[in-house]
């Protein structure tokens, strides 16, 4: 049996949507790292998270959480099982979250866990802005 090697989190991308195209290509729409709102609470209509795990071998549990600024309240949580048969294999974990209620401005967090171990915390800045006038 092959040695189990924990994979590394190669990247995380936050965007409006992720689509699987013909031929297996993945298209990402509306990449962002900040959310702007004029008042709170606000419903963010759609947020997609794509993460790539690589350089590992074995079966693993992957969990993604979106947390409030105090890191005590989980707004969304997704879990999946991944299998990497060789260190050359990659796994893209994609989750789409609809209508996330953001109660206040602040730094929210996207956390990634591998077999219940925290691997990464990515800040997601929610910024209060004044209404803009359009000319």
N, C-alpha and C positions, 0 to 999 in steps of 0.2 A: 504494500500500500504506500502511496506517495505521502510525503511529509506535508502536514498542513502549514500553510504560510498565510498569515493575515494580510489581506489586501490593503492598499493605501487609497485614500480618497484623493483622486487626481484633481478634481475640480467640482465646483458647484456653480450653477448658473440660475439666476432668478429672472423670470420673464412672464409675459402675459399668457403665452400658450406654446405648446410643443406639439408638433405634428409629425407623424410617420408618413413619409412620401413614398411613391412608387420606387421600387428598387432598393428600399431599405434606408434611404437617407432620412435624416431627422432635420426638420426646420424649426428654428426658434424665432418667436415673434415678440417684439417689444421688450428687449432686455433692460433691466433697471436695477438700481441698488437703493433707491429712495422712493417713498410714496409721499405725495403732497396732498394735503387736504385743507379746505377752508374752514371746516367746522367738525366738531366731534360730538358723539361718536360718528364714525363713517363706516360704510360697508365697502370694502375693496372687492370689486366684482370677480376678479379672477387672478390667481397667482399660481404659477407653475414653478416647480423646482426640479432641475435635472442635475444629477450627481453621477460621476463616473468613478467606479472602483476598479483598480487594476493591480497587477504584480502580486496576485495572491493565488492560493490553491486550496480548495476545500469548499465546504458548505457553511454559510454564514447567515445570520439574521441582521438585517439592516433596518434601522428606524430613523425617521425624520420627524422632528418636532418643530412647530412654530410656537414661540413663547412670548408672553408679555414682557415689558421692560423689567419687571421685578424678578423675572425668570421663575415665578411660582405657578403661573397659570398657563396651561397648555391650550392654545387656540386650535391647533390641528395636530394630528399625529397619524403617520402612516408607517406600516411595517411590511417587509417583504423578505423572502428567502432568496439568497443568491447562491449559485454554484459556479465555481471557477475550477475547471479541470486542469488548467495549465497557467503558469505565470504570464504567458503571452495573451491570455484571454482578458476581456474587459466586460464589465457589466454597467449599463446605464440604468440608474434608478430614476423614474420620472413620477412625480405626483402633481396633481392639479387640484387646487383648493378654490372653492367658490364661496363668495359672500362672507369674507372674513370680517368680523366686526372689530374695528380698532377704536378703543374707547378714548384714547388720548395720544398726543404726540409723544415721541420718545424713541428709544432704540429697542426694537423688538429683536428676537434672536431666532435663527434657524440652526438647529442642532442636529448633528448626525451621530448615530450610535452604531457600533459594530459589535454584535453579541453583547448588548447592554453596556458597552464601554463607550463613554463620550470620546469622539474622535475629533469633532470640529464644531466651533460656534461661529456662525457668520452673522454680523450685524445687519439689520434691515432698519434703516432710519425712516421714521414717519415724522414728517415735518409739517407744522402748522404754517400756512401762508395766508396773506390777506387776499381777498377777491381781487382779481385783475380786471381792469376795464379794457375792453377791446375797441380798437379804432376802425 
